[in-house]
Amino acid sequence: MTKAELIEKITKSVSKSTKMDVSKKMVDAVISETFTSIGKAVKKEGKQGVPGFGTFILTKRAARKGRNPKTGETIKIKASKSIRFKPSTVLKGSL
């Protein structure tokens, strides 16, 4: 599902359930702010849970040695950060 499809689906669902016209622009702003806020919380606190959905967790990878597959040369890979997602039991149960 693309972001545009998600916005369309949420707009229709909210408009139908509230019997109010909700603009796609407003839904887009809410979705964007939601993920921006989750990203900021993960950066600041190391993890962010969304009840009934799951938890986003900041993970760190240490620097390590790797190998260039083309030349076989050993290279240094810098330490990095990434985000891991752990689904909640409610989400897992619904699959």
Residue, then its C-alpha position, 0 to 999 in steps of 0.5 A: m500500500t502506498k502513502a496515497e492509498l493509505i490516505e485515501k482509505i483513511t479519508k473514506s473511513v473517517s468521513k464515513s464513521t464521523k459523517m463529516d468531510v475530512s480532507k486528504k490534506m488533513v489526513d496526510a498531515v496527521i500521518s506525516e506528523t505521527f511518523t515524525s513524532i515516532g521517529k523523534a521519540v525513538k531518537k530521543e528515548g531509544k524506543q517508542g511503543v504504539p499500543g495494539f500495534g508494536t514497538f519501534i526500537l533503536t538498534k546500534r551496530a558496531a563497526r566491523k570489517g567487511r569484504n568488497p565482493k567485487t575485489g575481495e578487498t577487506i574494508k572497514i564498515k562504520a558503526s551505524k544505527s537502525i530501527r527495528f520493529k517488534p509487532s504487538t501480540v494483538l497485531k500478531g494475533s490478527l494476522 
